[in-house]
Structure formats: structure tokens, C-alpha cells
Amino acid sequence: MRIVVCIKQVPDTSEVKINPETGALVREGVPSIINPFDMHAIEAALSIKEQLGSSAACSVCVLTMGPPQAESALREAVSFGVDEAALVSGREFAGGDTLATSRALSAAISKIGADIIICGKQAIDGDTAQVGPEVAEFLDIPHISYVKKISGISEAVIRAERMMDDGHDVVEAELPCLITVVRELNTPRLPSLKGKMAAKKIEIKKLGLADLGVSEEEAGFKGSPTQVKKIFTPSARTGRRMAEGSIEEQVDAIIKELVERKCL
Amino acid sequence: MDYFLSEEQLMIKDLARQIAVEKVVPVREELDEKEEFPWEIMKALAQSDLFGLFIPEEYGGLGKGAFELALAVEELSKACVGVATTYAANALGTYPLLLFGTDEQKKKYLPDIAAGKKLVAFGLTEANAGSDAGGIQTTARADGDYYVLNGTKQWITNGGEAEIYTVIAITDKTKGARGASAFVVEKGTPGFTFGKKEHKMGIRASATRELVFEDCKIPKANIIAREGMGFIVAMKTLDNSRAGVGAQGVGVAQGAIDEALKFARQRVQFGHPIISFQAIQHMLADMATETEAARALVYAAARYIDSGAKDVTRASAMAKLFATDVAMRVTTNAVQVMGGSGYMKEYPVEKMMRDAKILQIYEGTNQIQRNVIAQALIKESAAASKGK
């Protein structure tokens, strides 16, 4: 059994500020972290590995696309117990939208080989939730998104609970299969000492354009049909008024106002 | 202060700190209140490989020593001495096997201990054998291929929770101290049960219980070292573990200083933060200085143990004595700096003060440590004058 976990290094948004003039994230001095949802993906892979135990030789490879600094996210993943790490990197990949990104990642996964691919449901910087399912489409394999529980796994089949607005679906899919996971699935573990030591030494597999067999036109900015026109911070709404007086007076005033505005 | 830790030692310290901050601090008050054994935290420590720190690599550990163990214990103790005691008592129970066990015994027990799958406890103390370990009444009678144990061990840390027990019992009453032997007893052995669970002043998250042996038959192969070696096993075990108790003292003292400092910077009286008053400043300065001195001594003793030195009794006794007396003073003064707030359960320092007290008592009271140190001094002086 081979599991590939796709992760993304993102700015820690709890510490991020937005430049009001350009609308861009102010990244200077902001620590980079593994996308929090991806931490659950790593945990899922490691617990599958533990669950299968010695009955099936199982290895977990963590994969990311990003600048050379993204290596630190891969090394952190190794400190939790991941066996291998691969980095898709190169200038040509810069500025990619979800299509270009999933094309590159799926090419990398084909090269690495995988029975199960696990992604976080979305990245906290882009918030699209598209890359996981798109990777599955490129690979032409089934996917189960928003997985909150893995209820069964065998050599050939995975059964999982997919979170829905009104409960959950139980979905069974043949392997190879891709799943994207939500926070409810598990609690990510802390690193281990052996993991930390391995993380320091591990050789990270580097994959460039030529290794993936992706053309320059299909990668990065050139390969991205989605172009960002403008990023802006919505201006704060004005004209807010506070109702005054006793609770009853406030309620009366609000009802009157709502009726006047034909909301009631 | 920089103690020139290696990259791996820093890693160990950071990981222990991360567990302390993320897993221990949020629950310590509740564990203390409910006297609840910290299984969740033990699982996190196991998953992080910290149980294998001082166990050789060939038995599934990381092959580090007393120094690395002290670093981990110190970080955990900053957050909760109850949790740290559970962790450190595991090492205490393991030392007899590690120092005196046969290869077979090590192969059988150490990998599970290193992985944190099984906790260990050390059983020496009895109702009539505390500071005077010579008063042990638990017996082990040879009977064919077995030893038969009878007696009751008291105040055993990790009692009831641990799977593996290293126990000292008398094999030959006529030989006094040379008549004791060490054994390994597994939980679930017929005739081995647990008695009263104690309610304590501090370290309430740790389990303290009686071990009761009633015609408990264990295989002959479960003896550690040889018959008559029991006291040597116990003393060498304590020599190795006492530096760890010192590390607990350093940890809890540091934890209390951190709290007192934070509080004193915020608390305003007479129109100023109380940290601006010299009375408070001098208290904090003394607390920090004493704690740093304790840390230096504990680290030196632990490194001395790891150097393979033959006689570490005095060094580890000094580290235990000094660091735990410091811990008691510093935690008491942290409560004093924080005044009424410090006395309330809303802040963690009252617990730290309660927890610190045990460090002056267990693994040999500090009075016994002074005896041990003095005996070493006398021996050394006598040898020196003989040589003249």
C-alpha cells in the first residue's frame, strides 16, 4: 500500500495582515505553517499505516509544490512519521491556478505511484477546495471529498463518511482513490524524536518540469486559465446605527425601521 | 544561560516543551482536582518516543542518557510535577532491568517500555521500611522453578497503572542487607493485587498505591541480578534516578518563576506594577539565581552519570538535595510574590508549591541525602589520610 499526502505550505493566517492598498497578504515576518487541513491528511495517512500494521507493507510519501522554502514543510511532515518527501519546484510552476497546480501534482503522483491520495479539504490561503478533486480527475480515479471518517480500508476498497450539510454519505470507492479530509476526521499527532531525527537527514526528492513530462505552456501562470484581475479588501460598511433605550424600545425601533424598509 | 546542548538535545527539550505546553498545561488543574491518571499525556509521550530516551538503541530506544532524560523531565515539570513523576517513575522502575538485567530480560521488557506500551513501577518502600530500607519485610521464598512472594509494598508510584514492577524482597532473613533480592513481576500474575489508592497533598495526577503479594508465584528467571544483590540494585537505581528528581525541582521552580514574573508585571498596587518594587525584584532575583545554580548542578551530575563514572552516589544526592530544596523555597516565594492570588487555585503556583514538597521526600528524604553525602565525605577523607 502506498499513500501520497498532498500538502501546502501557507502563511499562518492567524498572524497575517492585509495591505489595504494592494489587497495582498503582507507575508514579511509571517511564519509559514503546514496548511492546517493537511495536518489532518498526514494524520489520516499515518493512522492507516498503523492500522494496516505489518500485514501490508505501507509507506507514506508527502508531496508539495512550491518554492525551495517549502522543503521545511516537508521536513516537518517527516517529523510526524512520514517515510518519504517529494517537492515539485521550479520557476515555471509559479503563478499557477488550481488547474495548473493539479496537473503538476497529478503528474508527480503518477511518477511516485499511489494507492490512496489524501489531501486537506482546502488551503487556508486560497480556500478553493479544488486541487484535490482536480488531481483525481487528471489521474482518472474516483475521489471522496470532505471525509470525516474512514470506516473501512482494504487492499482494493476504501469506505468513508463524507460530510454533508444535513448529515453524511457513506461512500465506497475502489483504489486507487483520492480523498480530501475535514478537521472532524482526527486529531493530528505531535512529532516524534525519531521522526525529528529522520526529518533532519531525509533526502527530499526534487521534481522539475522535465521530470514530470509537463510542457511549459501547461505549467504555472501560462497554464492557468484563471487569472486574478484584482484583489481588494472590502471597505468597512458605514451607516451603522445603534438602537437605544430599554430592550422593548430598541425592539420597537428596529421593527419600525424594518417595516419602513419593507423587510417585514 | 547556555548549556551548549547538542542539536539532538535541543530537539528533545523542544519536543518535551511542546508536549508540556500543548498537552499538559491545559489539563493540569483538572487532573490535580480529580486525581486522574494522565493516560492521554502518557500516550502522547509514547508516540513522541520520549519513553525510549534512556534505553539503548538495540532494545528499541534512542540510546541517550540521564542528561537527556533530565532535560525532558525538567520541561514536563515546568508544567506539572504530577505528570513528570509518572514519567520519571517509569525510568526509576526500568533502571534495575537496564543496569542489572540479563540480555534475555532486556529483550523481553525494554522494547515495550521504550515504545511506551507498558509502564513500569519500582517497589521498594514498605510500612516499616522507608528511610531504613533494611526494614523490608516482603519475602521471596525459592520453591522449585519459582519464587513465592509475600508482603505489601506501600506508596508505589504508578502502582496499578503499570504493567511491569521491579520489586525488592528478602530472600534470606539471616543475611540482613545482603539477604535482599530484586525481581520483576508482571501485572496479572496470580497472587499479585493492588491495595489502597492514596490521596495526596500534591502530584495528585500520579497514581500512588499499595502492591499486595499473597503467595505470588513468579518464575525463577524473574530475578534481577543474583540473590542477595537486591540492595545494590536498589541503591544503583536510586543513584541513577536521583538526578532526575533534581530536574523535577529545577522544572517546577522555573515554572513558578515564570508565573510570578508574569503576574508581577501586571499587578498594580500603589499606582505601579509590583515588579517595580525592590522587595519583589529581590525575591525574583534570588529565585532565578538559586534555580540557575540548581540547574547547573543537576546538569553536571547527569553528565557525570553519563560519563560512566563508577561512583555517582554523592553527585546525584547533591543534585537531588539542592535542587529540590530550591524548588520548595522558590515555589513558596512565587506564592508570596503573587499574594492572595498565588494562594488561589485560579493560578497554578499553589499547586506547584504543593507538588514541590514531595521532591524533598521521595527517592530518599533530603535528610537521607545529607547522610549519603556526609558518608561519602567521611569515606573520602579517611582514604586520603590513610594514603599519607
Boltz contact constraints between the chains, C-beta under 6 A:
constraints:
  - contact:
      token1: [A, 189]
      token2: [B, 47]
      max_distance: 6.0
  - contact:
      token1: [A, 190]
      token2: [B, 48]
      max_distance: 6.0
  - contact:
      token1: [A, 192]
      token2: [B, 48]
      max_distance: 6.0
  - contact:
      token1: [A, 192]
      token2: [B, 49]
      max_distance: 6.0
  - contact:
      token1: [A, 193]
      token2: [B, 49]
      max_distance: 6.0
  - contact:
      token1: [A, 194]
      token2: [B, 49]
      max_distance: 6.0
  - contact:
      token1: [A, 196]
      token2: [B, 11]
      max_distance: 6.0
